[in-house]
Amino acid sequence: MIDVHYWTTPNGHKITIFLEEAGLEYKIIPVNIGKGEQFKAGFLAISPNNRIPAIVDHQPADGGKPISVFESGAILLYLADKTGKFIPKDLRRRTAALEWLFWQMGGLGPMSGQNNHFSNYAVDKIQYAMDRYRNEVNRLYGVMNKRLADHQYLADEYSIADMACYPWVVPWERQGQNINDFPHLKRWLEAIKARPAVVKAYEWVPKINPNQGGIRTAEERAILFGQTAQSVAAAAASAR
């Protein structure tokens, strides 16, 4: 059994996609990040960066005590190595899968997150910031589109690289992009969307967060966007 500390974000979806694809038994433990549940001591013990997702594997491959893993890219790699699935065994294709996994973690995710923040959540609309991140997301979509022009998936075979990138491309409209400008990326997006495991993974959204739709209150804004070392320590103390 794998405990999945989860919320309905792109990084959360990565993990449920893998678990559904691999057919692993898992239990969802919701962490409502808008209510500050990520600061509870139990969660911080397994995710010191106070971010979802995190997992606890109660049946690790070495047969020892449970293993906790935080950071979505690390979780995907851990699960791929545990199961031997969705990561190529061939050296060159495995290297390609890891390249694109780290590309998502270091580029597509952070840039999309900043684009979403400055375009949709920032109180002060700073045109330079909005243009900067929207253009960077556009560039990154172009990088994927070029790769997918002659590859069915990012590492040729469907892998954790695709699972990592897919949830960040799903909200392309919110990112201010036109998916029709990227025909190879669009083909890839539609192919993954149609996978039964992906459909099942996204069924958690209305179950866990039926009113999903963004930040609604000043309290939620302060919790998510006002974090400093001092504020996190205070939030953790109050969440005990």
HUTA-V585778 format. One line per field, one symbol per residue. ss: DSSP state (~ for helix, > for strand, _ for the rest). burial: b if it has 9 or more other C-alpha atoms within 8 Angstrom, else e. A space follows every 10 residues. Layout:
BEGIN
ss=???
burial=???
END
This chain:
BEGIN
ss=_>>>>>___~ ~~~~~~~~~~ ~~___>>>>> ______~~~_ ~~~~~~____ ___>>>>___ ______>>>> _~~~~~~~~~ ~~~_______ ~~~~~~~~~~ ~~~~~~~~~~ ~~~~~~~~~~ ~_____~~~~ ~~~~~~~~~~ ~~~~~~~~__ _________~ ~~~~~~~~~~ ________~~ ~_~~~~~~~~ ~~~__~~~~~ ~~_~~~~~__ _______~~~ ~~~~~___~~ ~~~~~~~~__
burial=bbbbbbbbee bbbbbbbbbb eeeeebeeee bbbbebbbbb bebbebbeeb bbbbbbbbbb eeeeebebbb bbbbbbbebb beeeeebbee eebbebbbeb bbbbbebbbb bbebbbbbbe eeeeeeeebb eebbebbbeb bbebbbbbee bbbbbeebbb bbbbbbbbee ebeebebebe ebbbbbebbe ebeeeebbbb bbebbbebbe eeeeeeeeeb bbbbeebeee bbeebbeebe
END
